[in-house]
Amino acid sequence: MSIFEYNGSALVAMVGKNCFAIASDRRLGVQLQTIATDFQRISKIHDKLFIGLAGLATDAQTLFQRLVFRHKLYQLREERDMKPETFASLVSAILYEKRFGPYFTQPVIAGLGDDDKPFICTMDAIGAKELAKDFVVAGTASESLYGACEAMFKPDMEAEELFETISQALLSSVDRDCLSGWGGHVYVVTPTEVKERILKGRMD
């Protein structure tokens, strides 16, 4: 078993019309044993920027603390919030800095940039960015997430339809992966509001 699969995870971010959604499962396990069913994988950097960290949970928490620290320094120096593109470059640089003993995480970054244009991206453990205009996935359920998102995604969805689509994609994908699941956690972010919802899934 790969170290990335040790805790299990499923993460997906999707773009809509001037909005985006980011969703994750809620399981924290140690290999096949479930430890917690309310684990938070997605974190808020500011109102229009979220990051989800798949992979090894301990490294994800350590990396997140470093990112919050760096973002607060940026806010103090620049007196503004970081743009999603800038934040993605920061995450990439922090990961690449540790490339000889990397953080075993796969980040998914989603945010609203200038003119409320949605931005999503993911990267590997050493910070190689992969930008997308439709959706990005990460974690142990990534293969089935690719299939579900490929089938369900439509461009320019409104916030409610986007929520429905990402939720169905997540729930049907985690059922095909025994290391992730146990419900879901979805954020839908528009220029004016952030909606957070908990999904109920199969409890096995």
C-alpha positions in Angstrom: 0.0 0.0 0.0 1.3 3.4 -1.0 1.8 6.0 1.8 -0.7 8.2 0.0 -3.4 5.6 0.5 -2.7 5.1 4.2 -5.6 7.3 5.4 -7.8 7.1 2.3 -9.3 10.2 0.7 -11.5 11.6 -2.0 -11.4 15.2 -3.2 -12.9 17.0 -6.2 -13.3 20.6 -7.3 -15.6 21.7 -10.1 -16.1 25.0 -11.9 -19.5 26.6 -12.6 -20.7 30.0 -13.9 -18.9 32.5 -11.7 -18.8 30.0 -8.9 -17.0 26.8 -7.9 -17.6 23.8 -5.7 -15.1 21.7 -3.7 -16.0 18.5 -2.0 -14.4 15.7 0.0 -15.3 12.5 1.8 -15.3 12.4 5.6 -13.4 9.1 6.4 -10.1 9.0 8.3 -8.7 5.5 8.4 -5.5 3.6 9.1 -5.3 1.3 6.1 -8.7 -0.6 6.2 -9.6 0.3 9.8 -11.9 3.4 10.1 -10.7 5.8 12.8 -13.0 8.8 12.3 -16.1 9.6 10.3 -16.1 13.4 10.5 -12.6 14.3 9.3 -12.2 17.7 7.7 -10.1 17.6 4.5 -11.1 21.0 3.0 -10.0 24.2 4.7 -10.7 27.9 4.1 -7.8 30.3 3.4 -10.1 33.2 2.9 -13.8 33.7 1.8 -13.1 33.1 -1.9 -10.2 30.6 -1.6 -10.3 27.0 -0.3 -7.8 24.2 -0.3 -8.4 20.4 0.1 -5.5 18.1 1.0 -5.7 14.4 0.0 -3.0 11.9 1.1 -1.4 11.4 4.5 -3.5 13.2 7.1 -0.6 14.2 9.4 1.3 15.8 6.5 -1.9 17.5 5.3 -2.3 19.1 8.7 1.3 20.2 8.9 1.3 21.7 5.4 -2.0 23.5 6.1 -0.5 25.2 9.2 2.4 26.4 7.1 0.1 27.7 4.4 -2.0 29.6 6.9 1.1 31.1 8.4 2.4 32.2 5.0 -1.0 33.6 4.0 -1.2 35.7 7.2 2.3 37.1 6.5 1.2 38.0 3.0 -2.0 39.8 4.4 0.1 41.8 6.8 2.6 42.8 4.1 0.2 43.4 1.2 -2.9 44.4 3.1 -5.1 42.2 0.8 -6.0 38.6 0.3 -4.0 36.3 -1.9 -5.3 35.6 -5.4 -5.9 31.9 -6.1 -3.1 31.8 -8.8 -0.6 33.3 -6.4 -1.6 30.9 -3.7 -1.2 27.9 -6.0 2.3 29.1 -6.8 3.0 29.4 -3.0 1.8 25.9 -2.4 3.9 24.6 -5.3 7.0 26.4 -4.0 6.6 25.0 -0.5 6.1 21.5 -1.8 9.1 21.7 -4.2 11.3 23.0 -1.4 10.8 19.7 0.4 11.1 17.5 -2.8 13.8 15.2 -1.3 11.5 14.3 1.7 8.1 15.5 0.5 4.8 16.1 2.3 2.8 13.1 1.2 -0.2 15.2 0.1 -2.0 16.0 -3.1 -3.5 19.5 -2.8 -6.6 20.7 -4.6 -6.9 24.5 -4.7 -10.2 26.3 -5.7 -10.9 30.0 -5.6 -12.5 33.0 -7.3 -10.0 35.4 -8.9 -10.3 38.7 -10.7 -13.9 39.4 -12.0 -15.0 36.4 -10.0 -13.5 34.0 -12.5 -13.2 30.5 -11.0 -9.8 28.9 -10.7 -9.1 25.3 -9.9 -5.8 23.4 -9.8 -4.2 20.3 -8.3 -0.6 19.2 -7.9 1.5 16.3 -7.0 3.6 15.9 -3.8 6.5 17.9 -5.2 4.4 20.8 -6.5 3.9 20.1 -10.3 0.7 22.0 -11.0 -2.1 20.7 -13.1 -4.5 23.5 -14.1 -8.0 22.6 -15.4 -11.0 24.5 -16.8 -13.7 22.0 -15.7 -12.8 19.8 -12.7 -9.8 18.4 -10.8 -9.7 15.3 -8.6 -7.3 13.8 -6.0 -7.1 11.0 -3.5 -7.6 7.2 -3.5 -11.0 7.5 -5.2 -9.5 9.7 -8.0 -10.0 7.1 -10.8 -13.7 6.7 -10.3 -14.0 10.4 -9.7 -12.5 11.1 -13.1 -15.1 8.8 -14.7 -18.1 10.3 -12.8 -17.0 13.9 -13.4 -16.3 13.3 -17.1 -19.9 11.9 -17.5 -21.7 14.5 -15.3 -19.9 17.8 -15.9 -21.5 20.5 -18.0 -20.0 24.0 -18.6 -21.5 27.1 -17.0 -23.7 25.4 -14.3 -25.4 27.6 -11.8 -24.6 27.1 -8.1 -27.5 24.7 -7.2 -26.9 22.5 -10.3 -23.2 22.5 -9.6 -23.9 21.3 -6.0 -26.1 18.5 -7.3 -23.6 17.4 -9.9 -20.5 17.4 -7.6 -22.4 15.6 -4.8 -23.6 12.8 -7.1 -20.1 12.4 -8.6 -18.6 12.2 -5.1 -21.1 9.8 -3.6 -21.1 7.4 -6.6 -17.3 7.4 -6.7 -16.6 6.7 -3.1 -18.9 3.7 -3.2 -16.3 2.2 -5.6 -13.4 2.8 -3.3 -13.1 1.0 0.1 -10.6 3.6 1.5 -12.8 6.6 1.3 -16.4 7.5 1.9 -18.6 7.7 5.0 -20.5 10.8 3.8 -19.3 14.0 2.1 -18.5 17.6 2.8 -19.3 20.2 0.0 -18.6 23.9 -0.3 -20.3 25.9 -3.0 -18.7 29.3 -3.4 -20.3 32.2 -5.3 -19.1 35.9 -5.3 -21.6 36.7 -2.6 -21.8 33.6 -0.4 -20.3 30.3 0.8 -22.6 27.4 1.2 -21.4 24.4 3.3 -23.3 21.2 3.2 -22.8 17.7 4.8 -23.8 14.7 2.7 -25.0 11.4 4.0 -23.5 8.4 2.3 -23.2 4.7 2.8 -21.8 3.9 6.2 -19.7 0.9 5.3 
